[in-house]
Amino acid sequence: MNEAALSRATAKVERRLIPFLMLIFLVSFLDRANVGFVKGDLQVSVGISESVFALGAGLFFVSYALFEVPSNIMMHRFGAKIWISRIMVTWGLASAALMFTQGPVSFYVFRLLLGAAEAGLFPAAIYYMSCWFPDDSRGKAIGYFFVAAPLALVVGGPVSGALLNLHGMLSLAGWQWMFLIEGLAACVVGVWAFFYMDDAPAKAAWLTDEERQALVDRLTLEASTKARDDAGGNWKQVLADANVWRGAVCHFFGQMAFYGVVFYLPAQVGALLGKTMGFEVGLVTAIPWAIACVVCIWLPTLADRIHRHRAICITLFLIGGVSLAFTAYGAPVLRMLSMCVSCGALLTVCSIYWTFLPRCLAGGAAALGIGFASSLGIVGAFIAPNLRTWVAQTMGSPVYGLFAIALAAIVGALVVSTMRWPVNGERRRPAMQTMPSAQPVFEKIGD
């Protein structure tokens, strides 16, 4: 195999696809999480209570999970170019429609529509990267992809705060302007994606013939040693694969911890500063996510280089949980520092555990397995705000709701400790693993 051509091809793929995939995820994350910036305005403007907000914030993930796997199967059938574009345009329209919220029922309906429209984007992106990046460079690619989430909140904090300040212009409230403009931005990027993306390396005219062939040969070689189902419809085998279930449970607790922070961080920062939501609070909220960007670029690349994905993953879960609990105590500076640590750890851990399944699955099996793990795991994001609110109300203090989310991160560390990560360069047999059959060589328990 021409390693020099492969290296050039991988570098070109990184330069062309990673920034654009980051833009897609940035816009999607902003549209799903921007509701946290209008929590107070919605409560005052349309009479949404604390429990209604928690349920509405979480309902996005219910419809998202229900349509996740069907959407990923359709993407595998029609190709990323068409399907990701379709997802972006429809979710942009659904996000903009939130400006018409009149009360609890309409809030629930629009959040469900947004989840259904965006369903499949995340697993489609993970699957798409598995079609373009060899195993030994995918962790870096996924790490950069995940940077878009905190970057969305770094950019989205000040932008959303500024849009809220448009209150009264053309007789629209500030929160209506925020939903409208950020939703239409997704539609624009969706149209762009149709003309920019290629479905597979074999169709990439921007690679030379030598580079294209080297990349296709490497990806084909790796796929031949992984569990695959090119028909994309063997559910029995996918559901019998222990790796898929491990990935799903890990994603469940990862999303539970992460979104338990995302939806409440703006309000938590506002309370810390003693200010109402606006540009200043949005700017300070951006600080923890800016730090998370740096961590999410550095650690996944380090994990690829030293092949210690599991040890780093466990450590991040533990640090994220403990630091999140400490955000409830101490001086404002110390609490802000704890927020920075928890955001960095809980965001980065997601990018590392998502390198697991693409090392074990390929073809249609990857589309099904990644879609299933994502859909089951994303339920944790629905549970997070509701659990946090329920525990806080039951125990009589919001601190206990915070502790419940911190505990989810600790449990996530325990789940990762049961995973046996495939060592870089060592492949599994091309057959679906059924629980609890033996696997080939994996990283040692102590990493």
C-alpha positions in Angstrom: 0.0 0.0 0.0 1.2 3.5 -0.9 1.6 5.0 2.6 2.8 8.4 1.3 -0.4 8.7 -0.8 -2.5 7.5 2.1 -1.0 10.1 4.3 -1.7 12.9 1.8 -5.2 11.7 1.2 -6.0 11.6 5.0 -4.6 15.1 5.4 -6.8 16.4 2.6 -9.8 14.6 4.0 -9.1 16.2 7.4 -8.8 19.7 5.9 -11.9 19.4 3.7 -14.4 17.5 5.9 -13.6 18.2 9.6 -14.3 21.9 9.5 -17.5 21.4 7.6 -18.7 18.6 9.8 -17.9 20.8 12.8 -20.0 23.6 11.3 -22.9 21.2 10.9 -22.6 19.9 14.5 -22.2 23.5 15.8 -25.4 24.6 14.2 -27.3 21.5 15.4 -26.0 21.8 18.9 -26.9 25.5 19.1 -30.5 24.7 17.9 -31.0 21.9 20.5 -29.4 23.7 23.4 -30.3 27.4 22.9 -33.6 26.8 24.8 -31.4 27.0 27.9 -30.8 30.7 27.2 -34.6 31.6 27.0 -35.6 29.5 30.1 -36.5 32.6 32.1 -38.1 34.5 29.2 -40.3 31.6 28.3 -41.4 31.2 31.9 -42.4 34.9 32.1 -43.7 35.4 28.5 -45.8 32.2 27.9 -46.2 30.8 31.4 -43.9 27.8 31.3 -43.1 26.4 34.8 -39.8 24.7 35.9 -41.2 21.2 35.4 -42.7 22.1 32.0 -39.4 23.5 30.8 -37.5 20.3 32.0 -40.0 18.1 30.2 -40.0 20.2 27.0 -36.2 20.3 27.0 -36.1 16.6 27.3 -38.8 15.7 24.8 -36.5 16.7 21.9 -34.5 13.5 22.7 -37.6 11.3 22.8 -38.5 11.9 19.1 -34.9 12.0 18.3 -34.3 8.6 19.7 -37.4 7.1 18.0 -36.4 8.2 14.5 -32.6 7.8 15.0 -32.1 4.3 13.5 -34.6 4.6 10.6 -32.9 7.9 9.7 -29.4 6.3 9.8 -30.6 3.4 7.6 -32.0 5.9 5.1 -28.7 7.8 5.1 -26.8 4.5 4.4 -29.2 3.9 1.5 -29.4 7.4 -0.1 -26.0 8.7 0.9 -24.8 11.5 3.3 -25.0 14.2 0.6 -28.8 14.0 0.3 -29.7 12.8 3.8 -27.7 15.2 5.9 -28.9 18.1 3.8 -32.5 17.0 4.3 -32.0 16.7 8.0 -30.5 20.2 8.3 -33.2 22.0 6.3 -36.1 20.3 8.2 -34.6 20.8 11.6 -33.9 24.4 10.8 -37.5 25.0 10.0 -38.6 23.2 13.1 -36.2 25.2 15.3 -37.5 28.5 13.8 -41.1 27.3 14.5 -40.3 27.5 18.2 -40.8 31.3 17.9 -44.6 30.5 17.8 -44.6 28.9 21.2 -47.8 30.0 23.1 -47.7 27.7 26.2 -46.8 24.3 27.5 -48.5 22.3 24.7 -47.1 24.2 21.8 -43.6 24.1 23.5 -43.9 20.3 23.8 -45.0 19.9 20.2 -42.3 22.1 18.7 -39.6 20.3 20.7 -40.8 16.9 19.6 -40.8 18.1 15.9 -37.3 19.5 16.3 -36.1 16.1 17.7 -37.8 14.2 14.9 -36.3 16.5 12.2 -32.8 16.3 13.6 -32.9 12.6 14.3 -30.0 10.7 12.7 -27.6 13.6 12.3 -25.2 12.6 15.0 -24.9 8.8 14.1 -24.9 9.7 10.5 -21.9 11.9 11.1 -20.1 9.2 13.1 -20.9 6.7 10.4 -19.8 9.1 7.7 -16.4 9.6 9.4 -16.0 5.8 9.5 -16.3 5.8 5.7 -13.6 8.4 5.3 -11.1 8.1 8.2 -8.9 5.0 8.9 -9.0 3.6 12.4 -5.7 5.2 13.5 -6.9 8.8 12.6 -10.6 8.6 13.5 -10.2 9.5 17.1 -8.6 12.8 16.2 -11.4 13.5 13.6 -14.2 12.7 16.1 -12.4 14.8 18.8 -12.4 17.8 16.5 -16.1 17.1 15.5 -17.1 17.2 19.2 -15.3 20.5 19.6 -18.2 22.0 17.7 -20.5 21.4 20.7 -18.6 23.7 23.2 -17.8 26.0 20.3 -21.5 26.3 19.7 -21.9 27.4 23.3 -18.8 29.7 23.1 -20.3 31.4 20.0 -23.9 30.8 20.9 -23.7 32.3 24.4 -22.9 35.9 23.2 -24.9 35.5 20.0 -28.0 34.2 21.7 -27.6 36.9 24.4 -27.3 39.6 21.7 -30.4 38.3 19.9 -32.3 38.4 23.1 -31.5 42.1 23.2 -33.5 42.5 20.0 -36.6 42.3 22.2 -39.4 44.5 20.7 -38.0 44.9 17.2 -40.9 44.3 14.7 -43.1 43.5 17.7 -41.2 40.2 18.3 -39.8 39.2 21.7 -36.0 38.6 21.9 -36.5 34.8 22.3 -38.5 34.7 19.1 -35.7 36.5 17.2 -33.2 33.9 18.6 -35.2 30.9 17.5 -35.9 32.4 14.0 -32.4 33.5 13.1 -30.6 30.4 14.5 -33.1 28.1 12.8 -32.8 29.7 9.4 -29.0 29.5 9.7 -29.4 25.6 9.8 -31.4 25.7 6.5 -28.6 27.7 4.8 -25.9 25.3 5.9 -28.1 22.4 4.8 -28.4 23.6 1.3 -24.6 24.2 1.3 -24.0 20.6 2.4 -25.8 19.2 -0.6 -23.3 20.9 -3.0 -20.2 20.4 -0.8 -20.2 16.8 0.5 -19.3 13.6 -1.2 -20.8 10.2 -0.2 -17.6 8.2 -0.2 -13.8 8.6 -1.0 -14.4 6.8 -4.4 -16.4 9.9 -5.5 -14.0 12.5 -4.2 -12.8 14.4 -7.3 -10.6 16.6 -5.0 -8.3 13.6 -4.4 -5.8 12.4 -7.0 -6.2 9.0 -8.4 -3.3 7.7 -6.4 -4.6 9.2 -3.1 -8.1 8.0 -3.7 -7.0 4.5 -4.4 -4.7 4.4 -1.3 -7.5 5.6 1.0 -10.1 3.2 -0.5 -7.7 0.3 -0.2 -7.0 1.0 3.5 -10.6 1.5 4.4 -11.6 -1.7 2.5 -8.8 -3.7 4.3 -10.0 -2.5 7.7 -13.7 -3.1 6.8 -12.9 -6.7 5.8 -11.8 -7.5 9.4 -14.9 -6.1 11.1 -18.4 -7.3 11.7 -20.5 -6.0 8.8 -23.9 -6.4 7.1 -24.0 -4.6 3.8 -27.7 -5.1 3.5 -28.1 -2.9 6.6 -31.0 -4.9 7.9 -29.8 -7.7 10.2 -31.3 -6.5 13.4 -30.9 -9.9 15.2 -27.1 -9.9 14.8 -26.8 -6.2 15.8 -28.8 -6.6 18.9 -26.9 -9.7 19.8 -23.6 -7.9 19.6 -22.3 -7.1 23.2 -20.2 -4.2 21.9 -23.3 -2.4 20.7 -24.9 -2.7 24.1 -21.8 -1.5 25.9 -21.6 1.5 23.6 -25.3 2.3 24.1 -25.1 2.1 27.9 -21.9 4.2 28.0 -23.6 6.8 25.7 -26.6 6.8 28.0 -24.7 7.9 31.1 -22.4 10.2 29.1 -25.4 12.1 27.6 -27.1 12.1 31.0 -24.2 13.9 32.6 -23.4 16.2 29.7 -26.9 17.5 29.1 -27.5 17.8 32.8 -25.0 20.5 32.5 -25.9 22.1 29.1 -29.5 23.0 29.9 -28.7 24.6 33.3 -25.3 26.2 32.9 -26.6 29.6 31.7 -29.0 29.8 34.6 -26.3 28.6 37.0 -23.9 31.3 35.7 -26.6 33.9 35.9 -27.3 33.0 39.6 -23.6 33.1 40.3 -23.3 36.6 38.8 -26.6 37.8 40.3 -27.7 38.9 36.8 -30.5 38.2 34.4 -29.9 36.4 31.1 -28.3 38.6 28.4 -25.0 39.3 26.7 -22.9 39.4 29.9 -24.2 36.1 31.2 -23.8 34.6 27.7 -20.2 35.8 27.6 -19.3 34.3 30.9 -21.1 31.1 30.1 -18.8 30.8 27.1 -15.7 30.5 29.3 -16.2 26.8 30.4 -17.0 25.8 26.8 -13.9 27.6 25.4 -11.8 25.5 27.8 -13.7 22.4 26.7 -12.7 23.1 23.1 -9.0 23.0 24.0 -9.4 19.8 26.0 -11.5 18.1 23.3 -8.8 18.8 20.7 -5.9 17.6 22.8 -7.0 14.5 24.6 -8.6 12.4 21.8 -5.4 12.9 19.7 -3.4 11.9 22.7 -5.6 8.8 23.2 -5.0 7.8 19.5 -1.2 8.2 19.9 -0.8 6.2 23.2 -3.7 3.8 22.7 -5.2 4.4 26.2 -8.7 5.3 25.2 -10.4 3.5 28.1 -8.1 4.7 30.9 -8.6 8.3 29.7 -12.3 7.8 29.3 -12.7 6.5 32.9 -10.6 9.3 34.3 -12.7 12.0 32.5 -16.0 10.5 33.7 -14.7 10.6 37.3 -13.2 14.1 37.0 -16.4 15.4 35.4 -18.7 13.9 38.1 -16.6 15.1 41.0 -16.0 18.6 39.6 -19.7 19.0 38.8 -20.6 18.3 42.4 -18.2 21.0 43.5 -19.9 23.6 41.4 -22.4 23.9 44.3 -19.9 24.9 46.9 -17.2 27.5 47.6 -16.4 31.0 46.4 -17.7 32.1 43.0 -14.2 31.8 41.5 -13.8 28.2 42.7 -17.3 27.3 41.5 -16.6 28.8 38.1 -13.3 26.8 37.9 -15.3 23.6 38.7 -17.7 24.4 35.9 -14.8 24.7 33.5 -13.4 21.4 34.6 -16.7 19.5 34.4 -17.6 20.9 31.0 -14.2 20.0 29.6 -14.3 16.5 31.0 -17.9 15.6 30.2 -17.6 16.9 26.6 -14.3 15.2 25.8 -15.3 11.8 27.2 -18.1 11.6 24.6 -15.6 12.0 21.7 -13.4 9.2 23.1 -15.9 6.5 23.7 -17.4 7.1 20.3 -14.2 5.7 18.7 -15.1 2.2 20.1 -17.9 1.0 17.8 -16.4 2.1 14.5 -13.4 -0.1 15.4 -15.7 -3.1 15.7 -18.4 -2.6 13.0 -18.4 -1.7 9.3 -20.9 -1.3 6.5 -24.6 -1.7 7.2 -23.7 -3.2 10.6 -22.0 0.0 11.5 -25.0 2.1 10.4 -27.4 -0.1 12.5 -25.1 -0.5 15.5 -24.1 3.2 15.8 -27.7 4.3 15.2 -29.1 1.9 17.8 -26.4 2.9 20.4 -27.0 6.5 19.7 -30.8 6.2 20.0 -30.8 4.2 23.2 -28.1 6.4 24.7 -29.7 9.7 23.9 -32.6 8.7 26.2 -30.1 9.8 28.9 -30.3 13.3 27.6 -34.1 13.2 28.0 -33.9 11.9 31.6 -31.2 14.4 32.7 -33.3 17.6 33.0 -36.3 15.7 34.4 -34.2 13.8 36.9 -32.4 16.9 38.0 -35.7 18.8 38.5 -37.5 15.8 40.2 -34.7 15.2 42.7 -34.3 18.9 43.4 -38.1 19.2 44.1 -38.3 16.0 46.1 -35.3 16.8 48.3 -36.1 20.5 48.6 -32.8 21.8 47.2 -31.4 22.2 43.6 -28.0 20.9 45.0 -29.4 17.4 45.2 -30.5 17.5 41.6 -26.9 18.5 40.7 -25.6 15.6 42.7 -27.8 13.2 40.8 -26.3 14.2 37.5 -22.8 14.0 39.0 -23.6 10.4 40.1 -24.5 9.6 36.5 -21.0 10.5 35.4 -19.5 8.2 38.1 -21.7 5.3 36.9 -20.4 6.1 33.4 -16.9 5.4 34.6 -17.9 2.1 35.9 -19.5 1.1 32.6 -16.4 2.0 30.7 -14.3 -0.2 33.0 -16.3 -3.2 31.6 -15.4 -2.4 28.0 -12.5 -4.1 26.3 -11.2 -1.7 23.7 -9.7 -3.1 20.5 -6.0 -2.3 20.3 -5.0 -0.1 17.4 -3.9 -2.2 14.5 -5.4 -5.5 15.8 -8.6 -6.4 14.1 -11.5 -8.6 15.1 -12.9 -11.4 13.0 -15.5 -10.5 10.3 -18.4 -12.0 12.2 -20.9 -10.5 14.6 -20.0 -11.1 18.2 -22.8 -12.6 20.2 -23.0 -12.2 24.0 -20.9 -13.3 25.7 -18.6 -15.0 23.2 -14.9 -14.4 23.3 -13.2 -11.5 21.6 -9.7 -11.2 20.2 -6.9 -9.1 21.7 -8.0 -6.0 23.6 -6.3 -3.6 25.8 -5.4 -4.8 29.2 -7.6 -4.0 32.2 -5.1 -1.5 33.5 -4.6 0.2 30.1 
